[in-house]
């Protein structure tokens, strides 16, 4: 099976470009499952709304993952509790809305998709992601397992994936919005990349207006950041997984510009 994982969709420019490109990309690469991180898909570039989620799904995305900005928009309780295919980090405290994992049924095989969040510098209360994954693996009824690990530290992402090498089919990192050049398959069969990158305005600072981001960083002024406008690009990976073993056969980075 072929999985297309798409990096953080940022604001309206990211959604517009996704809608333009994804249908033809699914057909071109004969994709079986599309997963995209949508935690920054709201019009203001922070959070996810019912409108942005619907736009992502109708573009051809099957599963939306999120991260530390999952609950940044009004109405998130209803959105996460009532939207099939929308995940929030599994290892958040108990009682938060929504679910952090799900089984996606493709008929002849099932896929377990998990959304996890790192602990360091995330400004969100997450529990131990190793323990959370151990818990899920004990209950897993399929050997095709995909994890979106939303984290700041590259070391957390790499260590996590190495620890579960051979037990997870694909681990991809999100959050930093900068695509890394380390797409690989580990010795026991886990496909991995530290960060997928982002989908949104290319001439930006991780999706944000360049001048506003510099002003806020350089002068520490209370500047209201805003999504950048301009030509967009789409970043992600294509991964081929063996249906019977759950082991990865191939992974490669994708970057498509407007």
C-alpha positions, 0 to 999 in steps of 0.5 A: 500500500502507498501512504501519502503523509502531508506536512502541516497545512498553514492557513488559507494558502495551504488549503487552496494549494492542497485542493489544487494538487492533491486529487491529481497526486493521489491518482499519479502515485496510486495512493491508498491513504492520505494523512495530513496535519491540520493544526494550523489550517484555520484562516488565521494560521493557528488551530483548526476549525470545522470549515478548514477541516471540511476543506481538507477532507474534501480535498482528498485527505483521509485522516487529519492529525494535529498537535499543540495548537489542536484546541486553539480555535473556538468550538474545538470540543464539538469539532473533535468529538464529532468529526470522524478522521480527526485526531488530537494527540493521544498522550494528552491528559484524560478528559480532553475532547476527541480521540488520539488513535483510530483504525482505518479500514481498507477492506483487505487490511486495517491501518492503525493511525496514532497521533502523539505529541512530544514533551519538551518545549511544547507548552502542553501537558502530555504524558510519556509517549513511550508508555502511550505507544506501548499501551497501543501496541499491546491492543493493536489488531493490525501490523500496519501502524502509522504515527504522526509524532508532533514534537519540537526536539528532533532527538525525541522523534529519532529516539522514539522511532528507533525504539519502536523500529520494526513495530511501527510501519511509518513514523513522521515528524511534524510541528517545525514546518521545515522538511528534513533530509533524513527520510530512511528505512531503519534496519527492522523495517520502520520508515522515518522522517524527522519532519514532513515540512509544511504546506502553505506560502513558501516565501514565509517564516514557517507560514508566517508573514516575514516582516511581522515575524522578524519584527516580533523576534528582533524587537520583542514587540507585541506584534500580531503575527499573520499568515503570509500570502503568495505562491505556495508549496506542498511538502510530505513523504510517500511511503510504500508499506508491505500489506502482509508484514507491515514493514516499509519497502520505500520512502521518499520526500515530496516537495511541489511548488506553485 
